[in-house]
Amino acid sequence: MSGQGRFLSFEGVDGSGKSTQARLLAERLKDDGHDVVFTREPGGSPGAEEIRKLVLEGDADRWSPETELLLFTAARRDHLERVILPALAEGKVVISDRYVDSTRIYQGVSRGDLRTQVDQLHTLMIGRETDMTLLIDMDPEIGLSRAFARGGTEERFEAMGQSMQQKMRQGFLELAAADPGRIKVINGNQPIEAVADDVRAVVDNLLI
């Protein structure tokens, strides 16, 4: 990699297995000798983790889509400054469980018609796309059942129902179709190891 960092993210509907696949990839790359930073959004830095609690917990109608967009952007800016950019400058591989494509779908399409504002804020305050995004695609009904089976307190978006998950899946696939060079669609309706093998095959091409 000649000292040049690489930035990857994982996306998908809730319960798609993207978090598992992001973690598995991080472990495999570490085993291969890469210097890897495994992080997540919202969160990844102390300040962003505080915002995570605000946006992922509580009632489904706790925030408007506009307020969510501002909160997610603030969290992402802190994450970028304190974690992502320093790691990339050191030549590390950064793997993030979600990044700006989630905001493009959640607040840009599924929760509100805010895609223009999402892109404007991204250009103004973030300005960094991933080198590659892995979209773990699967049936939203299965994903939602998995998400609820996890339990826990971070279920605010899952509580918005299956219709929203369907809109999200369609939105993610449309993003991938518009940017096939960056966003790679992986069939998530397979055993975990088979999905991981497909992910690794795509990522290896980037890291050569």
PEQUIQUI-V619656 format. One line per field, one symbol per residue. ss: DSSP state (A for helix, B for strand, O for the rest). psi: psi as a letter, one per 40 degrees, with the letter a starting at -180 (. if undefined). Layout:
BEGIN
ss: ???
psi: ???
END
This chain:
BEGIN
ss: OOOOOBBBBBBOOOOOOAAAAAAAAAAAAAAOOOOBBBBBOOOOOAAAAAAAAAAAOOOOOOOOAAAAAAAAAAAAAAAAAAAAAAAAAOOOBBBBBOOAAAAAAAAAAAOOOOAAAAAAAAAAAAOOOOOBBBBBBOOAAAAAAAAAAOOOOOOOOAAAOAAAAAAAAAAAAAAAAAOOOOBBBBBOOOOAAAAAAAAAAAAAAAAO
psi: efehihhiihiiiheeeddddddddddddddeeihhhhaiiiadiddddddddddeiaidfdiidddddddddddddddddddddddddeeihhhhgiaddddddddddddigfddddddddddecehiidihhhhhihdddddddddddaaegfdddeeiddddddddddddddddegdddhhhhhefiiddddddddddddddde.
END
